[in-house]
Amino acid sequence: MKKAIWTLALAAAGGILGLKSADPRDIFPWDALIGALWAGGIGYGFGTIFDTKRVNRPIVFAWTMTLALVGIFFGLLIGTAVNPYLREWQVDATGDVGACCGALLGYMVGRIQRRRILSMPAS
């Protein structure tokens, strides 16, 4: 149930953010769809992480992918804070670097969490 709530709540937030950036002349708001899918993916990842009761390998994958999606957002924020007049390829590069940093951090956090849960005594 937590997974569905996380997914729907963040997908709605992403859709709203996408609608704010959508071009009113477009027939279909593609920005809203992309925002909803992106934020819904983050919500699905967090829902998977918080809904996991037992240790399994997908928890590492969930952490990796979730923080990679979050890393795109923070990479773009940091890139535009450093230089607000970036070229298109530079914006793409900051998003890619953010995704790679987020994926690396997510992999490490997932491995630590998996190891921590495995070392806990069974109750």
C-alpha positions as CSV (number, residue, x, y, z in Angstrom):
1,M,0.0,0.0,0.0
2,K,2.9,2.4,0.8
3,K,4.3,1.8,-2.7
4,A,1.0,2.9,-4.3
5,I,0.7,6.0,-2.2
6,W,4.3,7.1,-2.8
7,T,3.9,6.5,-6.6
8,L,0.6,8.3,-7.0
9,A,1.6,11.2,-4.7
10,L,4.9,11.9,-6.4
11,A,3.4,11.3,-9.9
12,A,0.7,13.9,-9.2
13,A,3.4,16.3,-7.9
14,G,5.5,15.7,-11.0
15,G,2.5,16.2,-13.3
16,I,1.7,19.5,-11.6
17,L,5.3,20.7,-12.0
18,G,5.2,19.6,-15.6
19,L,2.0,21.5,-16.2
20,K,3.6,24.7,-14.9
21,S,6.4,24.4,-17.5
22,A,4.1,23.3,-20.4
23,D,3.6,25.4,-23.4
24,P,-0.1,26.5,-23.5
25,R,-0.1,26.2,-27.3
26,D,0.5,22.4,-27.2
27,I,-2.5,20.1,-27.7
28,F,-1.1,17.5,-25.3
29,P,1.0,18.5,-22.3
30,W,4.0,16.3,-22.8
31,D,5.9,18.1,-20.0
32,A,3.2,17.0,-17.5
33,L,3.4,13.4,-18.7
34,I,7.2,13.3,-18.5
35,G,7.2,15.0,-15.1
36,A,4.6,12.5,-13.8
37,L,6.5,9.5,-15.1
38,W,9.8,10.8,-13.7
39,A,8.4,11.6,-10.3
40,G,6.3,8.5,-10.3
41,G,9.5,6.5,-10.8
42,I,11.0,8.2,-7.8
43,G,7.8,7.5,-5.8
44,Y,7.8,3.8,-6.9
45,G,11.5,3.5,-5.8
46,F,10.9,5.1,-2.4
47,G,7.7,3.0,-2.0
48,T,9.7,-0.2,-2.7
49,I,12.4,0.8,-0.3
50,F,10.0,1.6,2.6
51,D,7.7,-1.3,1.9
52,T,10.4,-4.0,1.9
53,K,10.0,-6.3,4.9
54,R,12.8,-8.8,4.1
55,V,16.2,-8.6,2.6
56,N,16.6,-9.2,-1.0
57,R,18.8,-8.0,-3.9
58,P,16.3,-5.7,-5.4
59,I,16.6,-3.3,-2.5
60,V,20.1,-2.3,-3.8
61,F,18.6,-1.8,-7.3
62,A,15.7,0.2,-5.9
63,W,18.2,2.5,-4.0
64,T,20.4,2.8,-7.1
65,M,17.6,3.7,-9.5
66,T,15.7,6.0,-7.1
67,L,18.8,8.1,-6.2
68,A,19.8,8.2,-9.9
69,L,16.4,9.8,-10.7
70,V,16.8,12.2,-7.8
71,G,20.3,12.9,-8.9
72,I,19.1,14.2,-12.2
73,F,17.1,16.9,-10.5
74,F,19.9,17.9,-8.1
75,G,22.5,17.8,-10.9
76,L,20.4,20.3,-12.9
77,L,19.9,22.5,-9.9
78,I,23.6,22.6,-9.1
79,G,24.5,23.2,-12.7
80,T,22.2,26.2,-13.1
81,A,23.3,27.6,-9.8
82,V,26.9,27.6,-10.9
83,N,26.1,29.1,-14.3
84,P,22.5,30.1,-15.2
85,Y,23.3,30.5,-18.9
86,L,24.3,26.9,-19.8
87,R,24.1,25.6,-23.3
88,E,21.8,22.7,-24.1
89,W,24.6,20.1,-24.1
90,Q,25.9,21.5,-20.8
91,V,22.4,21.1,-19.2
92,D,22.4,17.5,-20.5
93,A,25.8,16.9,-19.1
94,T,24.9,18.2,-15.6
95,G,21.8,15.9,-15.6
96,D,24.0,12.9,-16.6
97,V,26.6,13.7,-14.0
98,G,23.8,14.0,-11.4
99,A,22.3,10.7,-12.4
100,C,25.7,8.9,-12.2
101,C,26.5,10.4,-8.8
102,G,23.0,9.5,-7.5
103,A,23.3,6.0,-8.9
104,L,26.7,5.5,-7.2
105,L,25.4,6.9,-3.9
106,G,22.3,4.8,-4.2
107,Y,24.3,1.6,-4.8
108,M,26.4,2.3,-1.7
109,V,23.4,3.1,0.5
110,G,21.6,0.0,-0.7
111,R,24.6,-2.2,0.0
112,I,24.9,-0.7,3.5
113,Q,21.2,-1.1,4.2
114,R,21.2,-4.7,2.9
115,R,24.2,-5.5,5.1
116,R,22.6,-3.9,8.1
117,I,19.4,-5.8,7.8
118,L,21.3,-9.1,7.3
119,S,23.3,-8.5,10.5
120,M,20.1,-7.9,12.6
121,P,19.0,-10.9,14.7
122,A,15.8,-12.6,13.6
123,S,12.9,-11.6,15.8
